[in-house]
Amino acid sequence: MTQAPHAGALAPLLLVATLISPAADAQDTPPRSDRHYIGLLATAINHRTIGPYSERAWGNASTLVIGGHLTDLFHAEIRLGAGIQDAEVPDSDLSLSVDYYGSWYLGLHYPVTDYANIYGQFGFSYVRGSAHLGHPEDSRNSPYRALDDVPESAFSTGWLAGLDFQVMTNTYLVVEGGKLFKDTRSNIDSFQFSGGLRYEF
């Protein structure tokens, strides 16, 4: 006849189950509102509505992100970026460069699973860049001769929407896109699309 296990023999198993339960793990994990984060992103910058034919061109940059969680849902951050590759406008000798930029955002993030979050944020950016037109006498460059002072405006509003996945403890893979800047004189819109890693501490 098989005897029922003694209550004392089950005590170690109950203790282990308690220690690995989500509730116990949640007690050991500090609230998100107490965390800060730093990230490094590779950024593609898409310049749109260039000139009378609304051409598009792509450049590349790198972005450093420094931020903190204000509550479990809201965060604030600053971003510092530097251009790596200029954007070459098709069928012309016009290139647009982003030397550097700085952004400030206030955002809202929402968990969709235990390991992934969606987020959106709105803020302001300062962009320093220039336009260079080679062979301005060439007829194919005539639509861009007025774009010698781009960007004229330094500050602009912008937004971002993104998704992050936890790949290691406190480390997230980030994919996002949004509007970086709009120049008031030329009406050139610059959008940013980034991917990289963010570490929370």
Secondary structure, DSSP 4 states (H G I P E B T S, - for coil): -PPPPPHHHHHHHHHHHHHTSHHHHHHHSPPGGG-EEEEEEEEEEEEEEETTTTEEEEEEEEEEEEEEESSSSEEEEEEEEEEEEPEEPTTSSEEEEEEEEEEEEEEEEEESSSSEEEEEEEEEEEEEEEEEES-TTSGGGGGGTT-SS-----EEEEEEEEEEEEEETTEEEEEEEEEEEE-TTT--EEEEEEEEEEEE-
